[in-house]
């Protein structure tokens, strides 16, 4: 099968969409499929990377984007009628176009699919409507603007995704959200993770030494430092935790949180590690006693699976991230703030429970392999192709 992925988010950016694409494409290539990625960058170029044919098109620079494992990268966009893309599709016949963002590259994917009558698939990776709620908090004017933007974005998402032949989303919670928004019912296919990269690490001592973490247990948050991640909650409740809170990553909310921590004189309870090298992430997860994910905006929450793959139990709120947690076995699902802190402390103070959860966490994470992920995506592709042929 010849497959074309369209995405605004891709290397050198690092994040959920990029990770999902890299894991999916690596497995698809191993299965014998021809995989292309159409994306945007600082300049136009084509290259083959680990069997994947990558097509970058020069875009307009918008803003720097931060992520957990690298310094700032720049986000670009292209016009929805990028004629240069046509040349590839004039030379080769594609079976599937799969859009991973509904914006500039997504619109190009939609246009190409219509022009060349190619089956169009889309994955709903991020709930930007929820992001806006967090980004515009603070005063009536910004909240009113946020409400307006949410209406516009909801209608746009409905328009774009209902133009596709079939939809994919990584969790049942997000599926319900899409259904409420009037978007055609999608298939649920959880994203996979690289199990060669995320597994219990033997380098935890070196990691602790490098970042001066000592030998005591610590609670970990690893990800983007941004308002929608609800890190404020972890910072406010750090005093109730029976271990230090370690925050890994960078983002637009970092300075504000540091000022708050200094003002409240709780710096002894919280440590910022900043951005991590990619090779350090597994050791970071493995060194932690508990992974705390307070976000209510995730469509899946891949860091939860990554932490469990490294043998670290997770505490999450009852949201999309909860679908990966077997309550009481590989972590806990909190219904409210008080429960969240209580569950964190329960894992910290019950060594036998923690050891049992660590073992269960690593076993559960194995079900999220790239191969399983790719096989399920191929099943969706084949089902929609068969449906279209019968019609």
URGIFEN-V593311 format. One record per backbone hydrogen bond with DSSP energy under -0.5 kcal/mol. NH is the residue of the N-H (numbers start at 1). CO is the residue of the C=O. E is the energy in kcal/mol with one decimal. If there is no record, write none. Layout:
nh=NH co=CO e=E
nh=NH co=CO e=E
This chain:
nh=3 co=1 e=-0.6
nh=3 co=34 e=-2.9
nh=4 co=96 e=-2.4
nh=5 co=3 e=-0.5
nh=5 co=36 e=-3.0
nh=6 co=98 e=-2.4
nh=7 co=38 e=-2.2
nh=10 co=8 e=-0.6
nh=13 co=10 e=-2.0
nh=19 co=15 e=-2.7
nh=20 co=16 e=-2.4
nh=21 co=17 e=-2.4
nh=22 co=18 e=-2.6
nh=23 co=19 e=-2.4
nh=24 co=20 e=-2.5
nh=25 co=21 e=-3.0
nh=26 co=22 e=-2.0
nh=27 co=23 e=-1.6
nh=28 co=24 e=-2.4
nh=29 co=25 e=-2.6
nh=30 co=26 e=-1.6
nh=31 co=27 e=-1.5
nh=32 co=29 e=-1.6
nh=33 co=28 e=-2.2
nh=34 co=1 e=-2.1
nh=35 co=33 e=-0.6
nh=36 co=3 e=-2.5
nh=37 co=53 e=-2.5
nh=38 co=5 e=-3.5
nh=39 co=37 e=-0.6
nh=39 co=55 e=-2.7
nh=41 co=57 e=-2.0
nh=45 co=56 e=-1.8
nh=47 co=54 e=-2.1
nh=49 co=47 e=-0.5
nh=49 co=52 e=-2.9
nh=50 co=48 e=-0.5
nh=52 co=49 e=-1.8
nh=53 co=35 e=-2.6
nh=54 co=47 e=-3.3
nh=54 co=52 e=-0.8
nh=55 co=37 e=-3.4
nh=56 co=45 e=-3.2
nh=56 co=54 e=-0.6
nh=57 co=39 e=-1.5
nh=59 co=41 e=-2.3
nh=60 co=77 e=-3.2
nh=62 co=75 e=-3.2
nh=63 co=75 e=-0.8
nh=65 co=73 e=-4.2
nh=67 co=70 e=-0.8
nh=73 co=65 e=-2.6
nh=75 co=63 e=-3.0
nh=77 co=60 e=-1.7
nh=83 co=81 e=-1.2
nh=85 co=82 e=-1.4
nh=86 co=83 e=-1.3
nh=87 co=83 e=-0.5
nh=87 co=84 e=-0.9
nh=88 co=85 e=-1.1
nh=89 co=85 e=-1.1
nh=90 co=86 e=-1.7
nh=91 co=87 e=-1.1
nh=92 co=88 e=-1.7
nh=94 co=92 e=-0.6
nh=95 co=2 e=-2.3
nh=96 co=2 e=-1.6
nh=97 co=119 e=-2.6
nh=98 co=4 e=-3.3
nh=99 co=97 e=-0.5
nh=99 co=121 e=-3.0
nh=100 co=6 e=-3.0
nh=101 co=6 e=-0.6
nh=107 co=103 e=-3.0
nh=108 co=104 e=-1.4
nh=109 co=105 e=-2.3
nh=110 co=106 e=-2.4
nh=111 co=107 e=-2.3
nh=112 co=108 e=-2.6
nh=113 co=109 e=-2.4
nh=114 co=110 e=-1.9
nh=115 co=111 e=-2.7
nh=116 co=112 e=-2.6
nh=117 co=113 e=-0.5
nh=117 co=114 e=-0.6
nh=118 co=113 e=-2.0
nh=119 co=95 e=-0.7
nh=121 co=97 e=-3.2
nh=121 co=119 e=-0.5
nh=122 co=166 e=-1.6
nh=123 co=99 e=-2.5
nh=124 co=168 e=-2.6
nh=125 co=123 e=-1.1
nh=127 co=297 e=-0.6
nh=128 co=126 e=-1.2
nh=130 co=127 e=-0.6
nh=131 co=127 e=-1.3
nh=132 co=128 e=-2.1
nh=133 co=129 e=-1.2
nh=134 co=130 e=-1.3
nh=135 co=131 e=-2.7
nh=136 co=132 e=-2.1
nh=137 co=134 e=-1.1
nh=139 co=136 e=-0.5
nh=143 co=139 e=-2.3
nh=144 co=140 e=-2.5
nh=145 co=141 e=-2.2
nh=146 co=142 e=-2.3
nh=147 co=143 e=-2.3
nh=148 co=144 e=-1.9
nh=149 co=145 e=-2.7
nh=150 co=146 e=-2.4
nh=151 co=147 e=-1.6
nh=152 co=148 e=-2.2
nh=153 co=149 e=-3.0
nh=154 co=150 e=-2.5
nh=155 co=151 e=-2.1
nh=156 co=152 e=-2.3
nh=157 co=153 e=-2.9
nh=158 co=154 e=-2.1
nh=159 co=155 e=-2.4
nh=160 co=156 e=-3.0
nh=161 co=157 e=-2.5
nh=162 co=158 e=-1.7
nh=163 co=160 e=-1.4
nh=164 co=161 e=-1.2
nh=165 co=120 e=-2.0
nh=166 co=120 e=-1.3
nh=168 co=122 e=-2.5
nh=169 co=187 e=-2.4
nh=170 co=124 e=-0.6
nh=175 co=171 e=-1.7
nh=176 co=172 e=-2.3
nh=177 co=173 e=-1.9
nh=178 co=174 e=-2.6
nh=179 co=175 e=-2.1
nh=180 co=176 e=-2.3
nh=181 co=177 e=-1.5
nh=182 co=179 e=-1.4
nh=183 co=178 e=-2.7
nh=187 co=167 e=-3.0
nh=189 co=169 e=-2.3
nh=189 co=187 e=-0.7
nh=193 co=368 e=-2.6
nh=195 co=193 e=-1.1
nh=197 co=194 e=-0.7
nh=198 co=194 e=-2.6
nh=199 co=197 e=-1.0
nh=200 co=309 e=-0.6
nh=207 co=203 e=-2.0
nh=208 co=204 e=-2.8
nh=209 co=205 e=-2.3
nh=210 co=206 e=-2.5
nh=211 co=207 e=-1.9
nh=212 co=209 e=-1.1
nh=213 co=208 e=-2.7
nh=214 co=208 e=-0.5
nh=219 co=244 e=-2.9
nh=220 co=290 e=-2.9
nh=221 co=246 e=-2.4
nh=223 co=248 e=-2.5
nh=225 co=250 e=-1.5
nh=226 co=224 e=-1.3
nh=229 co=226 e=-1.8
nh=230 co=227 e=-2.1
nh=231 co=226 e=-0.6
nh=233 co=230 e=-0.8
nh=234 co=230 e=-0.8
nh=235 co=231 e=-2.5
nh=236 co=232 e=-2.8
nh=237 co=233 e=-1.8
nh=238 co=234 e=-0.5
nh=238 co=235 e=-0.8
nh=240 co=237 e=-1.5
nh=241 co=237 e=-0.6
nh=241 co=238 e=-1.1
nh=244 co=217 e=-0.8
nh=245 co=269 e=-3.0
nh=246 co=219 e=-3.4
nh=246 co=244 e=-0.5
nh=247 co=245 e=-0.5
nh=247 co=271 e=-2.7
nh=248 co=221 e=-2.7
nh=248 co=246 e=-0.5
nh=249 co=274 e=-2.3
nh=253 co=225 e=-2.4
nh=254 co=251 e=-1.5
nh=257 co=253 e=-2.1
nh=258 co=254 e=-2.2
nh=259 co=255 e=-2.1
nh=260 co=256 e=-2.1
nh=261 co=257 e=-2.5
nh=262 co=258 e=-2.1
nh=263 co=259 e=-2.4
nh=264 co=260 e=-2.3
nh=265 co=261 e=-0.5
nh=265 co=262 e=-0.7
nh=266 co=261 e=-2.0
nh=269 co=266 e=-1.8
nh=270 co=266 e=-0.6
nh=270 co=267 e=-0.7
nh=271 co=245 e=-2.6
nh=273 co=247 e=-2.7
nh=274 co=247 e=-0.7
nh=276 co=68 e=-1.8
nh=280 co=277 e=-2.2
nh=281 co=277 e=-0.6
nh=281 co=278 e=-1.0
nh=284 co=280 e=-2.1
nh=285 co=281 e=-2.6
nh=286 co=282 e=-2.5
nh=287 co=283 e=-2.0
nh=288 co=284 e=-1.2
nh=288 co=285 e=-0.6
nh=289 co=218 e=-2.4
nh=290 co=218 e=-1.1
nh=291 co=313 e=-2.6
nh=292 co=220 e=-3.1
nh=292 co=290 e=-0.6
nh=293 co=291 e=-0.6
nh=293 co=315 e=-2.4
nh=294 co=292 e=-0.6
nh=296 co=228 e=-0.6
nh=304 co=301 e=-1.3
nh=305 co=301 e=-0.8
nh=306 co=302 e=-2.4
nh=307 co=303 e=-2.4
nh=308 co=304 e=-1.9
nh=309 co=305 e=-2.6
nh=310 co=306 e=-1.2
nh=311 co=308 e=-2.0
nh=312 co=307 e=-2.5
nh=313 co=311 e=-0.6
nh=314 co=330 e=-1.3
nh=315 co=291 e=-2.5
nh=316 co=332 e=-2.2
nh=317 co=293 e=-0.8
nh=318 co=334 e=-1.5
nh=319 co=317 e=-2.0
nh=322 co=319 e=-1.4
nh=323 co=320 e=-1.4
nh=324 co=321 e=-1.4
nh=325 co=322 e=-1.3
nh=326 co=324 e=-0.5
nh=327 co=325 e=-0.9
nh=328 co=331 e=-3.1
nh=329 co=326 e=-2.9
nh=330 co=326 e=-1.8
nh=331 co=326 e=-0.7
nh=332 co=314 e=-2.0
nh=334 co=316 e=-3.3
nh=334 co=332 e=-0.5
nh=340 co=336 e=-1.9
nh=341 co=337 e=-1.9
nh=342 co=338 e=-2.1
nh=343 co=339 e=-2.9
nh=344 co=340 e=-2.1
nh=345 co=341 e=-2.2
nh=346 co=342 e=-1.9
nh=347 co=343 e=-2.0
nh=348 co=344 e=-2.0
nh=349 co=345 e=-2.3
nh=350 co=346 e=-1.2
nh=351 co=349 e=-0.7
nh=354 co=350 e=-2.5
nh=355 co=351 e=-2.5
nh=356 co=352 e=-2.1
nh=357 co=353 e=-2.6
nh=358 co=354 e=-2.6
nh=359 co=355 e=-1.7
nh=360 co=356 e=-2.2
nh=361 co=357 e=-2.9
nh=362 co=358 e=-1.8
nh=363 co=359 e=-1.5
nh=364 co=360 e=-2.5
nh=365 co=361 e=-2.1
nh=366 co=362 e=-0.7
nh=366 co=363 e=-0.7
nh=367 co=364 e=-1.9
nh=368 co=365 e=-2.1
nh=369 co=366 e=-0.7
nh=370 co=193 e=-0.6
nh=373 co=369 e=-2.2
nh=374 co=370 e=-3.0
nh=375 co=371 e=-2.3
nh=376 co=372 e=-1.9
nh=377 co=373 e=-1.9
nh=378 co=374 e=-2.6
nh=379 co=375 e=-1.8
nh=380 co=376 e=-1.5
nh=381 co=377 e=-2.4
nh=382 co=378 e=-2.9
nh=383 co=379 e=-2.1
nh=384 co=380 e=-2.1
nh=385 co=381 e=-2.3
nh=386 co=382 e=-2.4
nh=387 co=383 e=-2.0
nh=388 co=384 e=-2.3
nh=389 co=385 e=-2.1
nh=390 co=386 e=-2.0
nh=391 co=387 e=-1.1
